[in-house]
């Protein structure tokens, strides 16, 4: 096999984000298997930075963490106002016209020098891997080089997913790799993928993760039961609903003269307003060292993942490895599927469900331990890096065979 080029809108050895962590994990573990890997990206710093600014110098460097080659190319200057106008419609869930789709994709993160390099060095690579789906680097790379394009899309049922441009583009690529079975089902419901090889792979997880509950409680001076949220604190992750439900939970307990000492611990970046009524019950720790995150999970009663849209959820897997159950939003098919397949937690659809699940966790410690054990076994079986890379290599070895779609549940 020749080189594999991972084409991504930005790259950094420590940038947070699910897709970014997935790319780092795949490149690292493929490299360890002796596969030649390169990262092809722009000079943009990260998602939250100005996409018109070349933060990094163009050219070739080597990742200090992974030891793989990184090739950076200047970003195409964008019409930010045009992009923001159309993206505003999409954030509201509106469907836009093909002409607006074209503007959106043109004013996304793009690099003409990157595409020129890929064209000039086309024969040096066996495949180009792309992640995630909605960025210009993915779309234009797949349009230009479909026969070598393998996409890790991280699809959600959102306005972007329904672009006619994406339906046409992804029906012609070499392969699609999904993080979970519901993502595969979603894609095949809306796109014609009859000619595309597909794999439900998942994301690799470091199964050596452990947490120390006593160490966390001592360091952060936290006592009593608490639930954990770990991730970006914004409305897109449905954290506002989590806070609203948590406030209502305590209000209902107080109204029944059965007050609860349950706290909520928030870990991760971003800012969100915490209702005054529960300020004394919420500990917002911001970014913490990764081992502190694991210790927090081990110390908590359970982890809550309230998001509607997840193509995977690393924090769920980490919570199970730290021997605590999880609570997820039933509106997210992926996380709910993980919970149902593993029997590693509970799920809620409304406040009454949320309240009932919390009360069950608090009253049934042995059941919590059993659910966490189920979840841990599930992670080790399906998402160890050895299992992930074995399945991926089998998929790549059969890409040119005349076989039906390859899927792993």
Secondary structure as the mmCIF struct_conf table of DSSP 4:
data_model
#
loop_
_struct_conf.conf_type_id
_struct_conf.id
_struct_conf.beg_label_comp_id
_struct_conf.beg_label_asym_id
_struct_conf.beg_label_seq_id
_struct_conf.end_label_comp_id
_struct_conf.end_label_asym_id
_struct_conf.end_label_seq_id
STRN STRN1 UNK A 3 UNK A 7
BEND BEND1 UNK A 9 UNK A 9
TURN_TY1_P TURN_TY1_P1 UNK A 13 UNK A 14
BEND BEND2 UNK A 17 UNK A 17
HELX_RH_AL_P HELX_RH_AL_P1 UNK A 18 UNK A 32
TURN_TY1_P TURN_TY1_P2 UNK A 33 UNK A 34
STRN STRN2 UNK A 37 UNK A 42
BEND BEND3 UNK A 43 UNK A 43
TURN_TY1_P TURN_TY1_P3 UNK A 47 UNK A 48
BEND BEND4 UNK A 49 UNK A 49
TURN_TY1_P TURN_TY1_P4 UNK A 51 UNK A 52
BEND BEND5 UNK A 56 UNK A 56
HELX_LH_PP_P HELX_LH_PP_P1 UNK A 57 UNK A 57
BEND BEND6 UNK A 58 UNK A 58
STRN STRN3 UNK A 59 UNK A 62
TURN_TY1_P TURN_TY1_P5 UNK A 64 UNK A 66
STRN STRN4 UNK A 69 UNK A 73
HELX_LH_PP_P HELX_LH_PP_P2 UNK A 74 UNK A 77
HELX_RH_AL_P HELX_RH_AL_P2 UNK A 80 UNK A 91
TURN_TY1_P TURN_TY1_P6 UNK A 92 UNK A 93
HELX_RH_AL_P HELX_RH_AL_P3 UNK A 98 UNK A 106
TURN_TY1_P TURN_TY1_P7 UNK A 107 UNK A 107
BEND BEND7 UNK A 108 UNK A 109
HELX_RH_AL_P HELX_RH_AL_P4 UNK A 112 UNK A 120
TURN_TY1_P TURN_TY1_P8 UNK A 121 UNK A 121
HELX_RH_3T_P HELX_RH_3T_P1 UNK A 122 UNK A 124
STRN STRN5 UNK A 125 UNK A 130
BEND BEND8 UNK A 132 UNK A 132
TURN_TY1_P TURN_TY1_P9 UNK A 133 UNK A 134
BEND BEND9 UNK A 135 UNK A 135
HELX_RH_AL_P HELX_RH_AL_P5 UNK A 136 UNK A 144
HELX_RH_3T_P HELX_RH_3T_P2 UNK A 146 UNK A 148
STRN STRN6 UNK A 149 UNK A 151
BEND BEND10 UNK A 157 UNK A 158
TURN_TY1_P TURN_TY1_P10 UNK A 159 UNK A 159
HELX_RH_3T_P HELX_RH_3T_P3 UNK A 160 UNK A 162
HELX_RH_AL_P HELX_RH_AL_P6 UNK A 164 UNK A 170
TURN_TY1_P TURN_TY1_P11 UNK A 171 UNK A 171
BEND BEND11 UNK A 172 UNK A 174
STRN STRN7 UNK A 175 UNK A 178
BEND BEND12 UNK A 179 UNK A 180
HELX_RH_AL_P HELX_RH_AL_P7 UNK A 181 UNK A 190
BEND BEND13 UNK A 191 UNK A 191
TURN_TY1_P TURN_TY1_P12 UNK A 194 UNK A 195
BEND BEND14 UNK A 196 UNK A 196
STRN STRN8 UNK A 197 UNK A 200
STRN STRN9 UNK A 205 UNK A 205
TURN_TY1_P TURN_TY1_P13 UNK A 207 UNK A 208
HELX_RH_AL_P HELX_RH_AL_P8 UNK A 213 UNK A 220
TURN_TY1_P TURN_TY1_P14 UNK A 221 UNK A 221
BEND BEND15 UNK A 224 UNK A 224
STRN STRN10 UNK A 226 UNK A 230
BEND BEND16 UNK A 231 UNK A 231
BEND BEND17 UNK A 234 UNK A 234
HELX_RH_3T_P HELX_RH_3T_P4 UNK A 235 UNK A 237
TURN_TY1_P TURN_TY1_P15 UNK A 238 UNK A 238
HELX_RH_AL_P HELX_RH_AL_P9 UNK A 239 UNK A 255
TURN_TY1_P TURN_TY1_P16 UNK A 256 UNK A 257
STRN STRN11 UNK A 263 UNK A 267
BEND BEND18 UNK A 268 UNK A 270
HELX_LH_PP_P HELX_LH_PP_P3 UNK A 273 UNK A 275
HELX_RH_3T_P HELX_RH_3T_P5 UNK A 276 UNK A 281
STRN STRN12 UNK A 282 UNK A 286
BEND BEND19 UNK A 287 UNK A 287
HELX_RH_AL_P HELX_RH_AL_P10 UNK A 290 UNK A 299
BEND BEND20 UNK A 300 UNK A 301
STRN STRN13 UNK A 302 UNK A 305
BEND BEND21 UNK A 308 UNK A 308
BEND BEND22 UNK A 311 UNK A 311
HELX_RH_AL_P HELX_RH_AL_P11 UNK A 314 UNK A 321
TURN_TY1_P TURN_TY1_P17 UNK A 322 UNK A 323
STRN STRN14 UNK A 326 UNK A 329
TURN_TY1_P TURN_TY1_P18 UNK A 330 UNK A 331
HELX_RH_AL_P HELX_RH_AL_P12 UNK A 333 UNK A 342
TURN_TY1_P TURN_TY1_P19 UNK A 343 UNK A 343
STRN STRN15 UNK A 345 UNK A 348
BEND BEND23 UNK A 349 UNK A 350
HELX_RH_AL_P HELX_RH_AL_P13 UNK A 351 UNK A 363
HELX_RH_AL_P HELX_RH_AL_P14 UNK A 365 UNK A 383
STRN STRN16 UNK A 384 UNK A 384
HELX_RH_AL_P HELX_RH_AL_P15 UNK A 385 UNK A 397
TURN_TY1_P TURN_TY1_P20 UNK A 398 UNK A 400
BEND BEND24 UNK A 401 UNK A 402
HELX_LH_PP_P HELX_LH_PP_P4 UNK A 404 UNK A 406
#
